[in-house]
Amino acid sequence: MPHRWLARAFSIFWMFVGVVFVQAAIGEREGVSKRYVSRVIRLGLLAPKIVEMTAEGAQAPDLTAQSLPTGEKKIAYSWRAQQKACDLAAPA
């Protein structure tokens, strides 16, 4: 559960330092929208096992590197919840 409160703490912290402006600046520099930057940043919260499986192409058919940033698949903050949603065993 510490992962969940840490993610929330980061969210609150970044709101106060102007994450919207940071995302807009990154998007402008990279030639993408602020919305896309926001979605890609959330991928940093993915459980390592899910990242590994996606990179190897061994994930569930509806869980792809293309579908994750679009928001088609909701990403939980908890790695355990992510793994359960993807039918993976909980980490030891």
C-alpha positions as CSV (number, residue, x, y, z in Angstrom):
1,M,0.0,0.0,0.0
2,P,2.9,2.5,0.4
3,H,3.1,2.7,-3.4
4,R,-0.5,4.0,-3.5
5,W,0.1,6.9,-1.0
6,L,3.4,7.7,-2.5
7,A,1.8,8.1,-6.0
8,R,-0.9,10.3,-4.4
9,A,1.7,12.4,-2.6
10,F,3.6,12.9,-5.9
11,S,0.4,13.9,-7.6
12,I,-0.4,16.5,-5.0
13,F,3.2,17.8,-4.9
14,W,3.4,18.2,-8.7
15,M,0.0,20.0,-8.8
16,F,1.5,22.7,-6.6
17,V,4.7,23.1,-8.6
18,G,2.9,23.5,-11.9
19,V,2.8,20.1,-13.5
20,V,0.4,21.4,-16.2
21,F,3.1,23.9,-17.3
22,V,5.8,21.2,-17.2
23,Q,3.8,18.8,-19.2
24,A,3.0,21.5,-21.7
25,A,6.6,22.5,-22.0
26,I,7.7,18.8,-22.5
27,G,4.9,18.4,-25.1
28,E,6.0,21.5,-27.0
29,R,9.6,20.5,-27.0
30,E,8.8,16.9,-28.1
31,G,6.1,17.9,-30.6
32,V,3.3,16.1,-28.8
33,S,0.3,17.2,-26.8
34,K,0.3,17.9,-23.0
35,R,-2.4,15.2,-22.7
36,Y,-0.1,12.6,-24.4
37,V,2.7,13.6,-22.0
38,S,0.4,13.1,-19.1
39,R,-0.6,9.6,-20.2
40,V,3.0,8.5,-20.9
41,I,4.1,9.8,-17.5
42,R,1.6,7.5,-15.8
43,L,3.3,4.5,-17.5
44,G,6.1,5.1,-15.0
45,L,3.8,3.7,-12.4
46,L,3.5,0.3,-14.1
47,A,4.6,-2.8,-12.2
48,P,8.0,-4.0,-13.5
49,K,6.6,-7.4,-14.3
50,I,4.0,-5.8,-16.6
51,V,6.6,-3.6,-18.3
52,E,8.8,-6.7,-18.8
53,M,5.9,-8.8,-20.2
54,T,4.8,-6.0,-22.5
55,A,8.3,-5.5,-23.9
56,E,8.6,-9.3,-24.6
57,G,5.1,-9.4,-26.1
58,A,3.9,-11.9,-23.5
59,Q,1.1,-9.8,-22.0
60,A,-2.6,-10.2,-22.3
61,P,-3.9,-9.4,-25.9
62,D,-5.7,-6.3,-24.7
63,L,-2.7,-4.9,-22.9
64,T,-0.3,-3.4,-25.4
65,A,2.3,-0.7,-25.5
66,Q,0.0,1.2,-27.8
67,S,-3.2,0.8,-25.7
68,L,-1.7,1.8,-22.4
69,P,-0.9,5.4,-23.2
70,T,-4.4,5.9,-24.8
71,G,-6.1,5.2,-21.5
72,E,-8.0,2.2,-23.0
73,K,-6.8,0.2,-20.0
74,K,-7.1,1.9,-16.6
75,I,-3.9,1.7,-14.7
76,A,-4.2,1.2,-10.9
77,Y,-1.6,2.8,-8.6
78,S,-0.9,-0.4,-6.7
79,W,1.4,-2.9,-8.4
80,R,-0.5,-5.7,-6.7
81,A,-3.8,-4.4,-8.2
82,Q,-2.2,-4.0,-11.6
83,Q,-0.9,-7.6,-11.5
84,K,-4.2,-8.9,-10.4
85,A,-6.0,-7.1,-13.2
86,C,-3.6,-8.7,-15.6
87,D,-4.0,-12.2,-14.0
88,L,-0.4,-12.3,-12.8
89,A,0.8,-13.7,-9.5
90,A,1.4,-11.2,-6.7
91,P,5.1,-10.4,-6.1
92,A,6.9,-12.5,-3.5
